[in-house]
């Protein structure tokens, strides 16, 4: 069963925006990481700067349990993100 903090995070408006593949600002991304830190949920981030070919994007990997992770790819500019989540 999920920790109540994780289920609260997953049902939040900001995370739903990310899951709907909507563009978010760096401030909104920092809010997500702040929530993860405050709730002691481990995560990793990666950043790729934008180029003329690809938009800037972030990858957020949330470790839900030792065997389950949630990988979110976030576009910071219009277009398709550079990252491709691995299975």
C-alpha positions as CSV (number, residue, x, y, z in Angstrom):
1,X,0.0,0.0,0.0
2,X,1.2,3.5,-0.8
3,X,2.4,5.9,1.8
4,X,-0.2,8.7,2.3
5,X,2.3,11.3,1.3
6,X,2.9,9.6,-2.0
7,X,-0.8,9.2,-2.8
8,X,-1.3,12.9,-1.9
9,X,1.5,13.9,-4.2
10,X,0.2,11.8,-7.1
11,X,-3.3,13.3,-6.8
12,X,-2.0,16.9,-6.7
13,X,-2.9,19.4,-9.4
14,X,0.7,20.2,-10.3
15,X,1.6,16.6,-10.8
16,X,-1.6,16.0,-12.9
17,X,-0.4,18.9,-15.1
18,X,2.9,17.1,-15.6
19,X,1.1,13.8,-16.3
20,X,-1.0,15.5,-18.9
21,X,2.2,16.5,-20.7
22,X,1.6,20.2,-20.1
23,X,4.4,22.6,-20.1
24,X,5.5,23.8,-16.6
25,X,7.8,26.5,-15.3
26,X,11.1,25.8,-13.4
27,X,9.3,27.3,-10.4
28,X,6.5,24.7,-10.6
29,X,9.2,21.9,-11.0
30,X,10.9,23.2,-7.9
31,X,7.6,23.0,-6.0
32,X,7.3,19.3,-6.9
33,X,10.9,18.6,-5.7
34,X,10.2,20.6,-2.5
35,X,7.1,18.4,-1.8
36,X,9.3,15.3,-2.4
37,X,12.0,16.6,0.0
38,X,9.5,17.6,2.7
39,X,7.9,14.2,2.6
40,X,11.3,12.4,2.5
41,X,10.6,10.7,-0.9
42,X,13.8,9.9,-2.8
43,X,14.1,11.2,-6.3
44,X,16.6,11.9,-9.1
45,X,16.6,14.7,-11.7
46,X,18.2,15.3,-15.0
47,X,18.2,18.5,-17.2
48,X,18.8,19.0,-20.9
49,X,19.1,22.6,-22.1
50,X,17.2,23.6,-25.2
51,X,18.7,23.8,-28.6
52,X,17.3,24.9,-32.0
53,X,16.3,21.3,-32.5
54,X,15.0,20.2,-29.1
55,X,13.3,22.1,-26.3
56,X,14.7,22.3,-22.7
57,X,13.4,19.4,-20.6
58,X,13.7,17.8,-17.2
59,X,13.4,14.1,-16.2
60,X,12.2,13.4,-12.7
61,X,12.5,9.8,-11.3
62,X,10.6,9.3,-8.1
63,X,11.5,6.1,-6.2
64,X,8.2,4.8,-4.8
65,X,9.6,1.6,-3.4
66,X,12.7,-0.6,-3.9
67,X,11.1,-2.1,-6.9
68,X,8.9,0.7,-8.3
69,X,9.8,4.1,-9.8
70,X,7.8,6.8,-11.5
71,X,9.7,8.6,-14.4
72,X,8.3,11.9,-15.5
73,X,9.6,13.8,-18.5
74,X,8.8,17.6,-18.3
75,X,9.0,20.0,-21.3
76,X,10.1,23.5,-20.2
77,X,9.4,24.9,-23.7
78,X,6.8,24.0,-26.3
79,X,7.7,20.9,-28.3
80,X,8.6,17.3,-27.6
81,X,11.0,16.6,-24.7
82,X,14.5,15.3,-25.4
83,X,14.2,12.5,-22.8
84,X,12.6,9.2,-23.5
85,X,11.7,7.3,-20.4
86,X,13.2,3.8,-20.2
87,X,11.0,0.9,-19.3
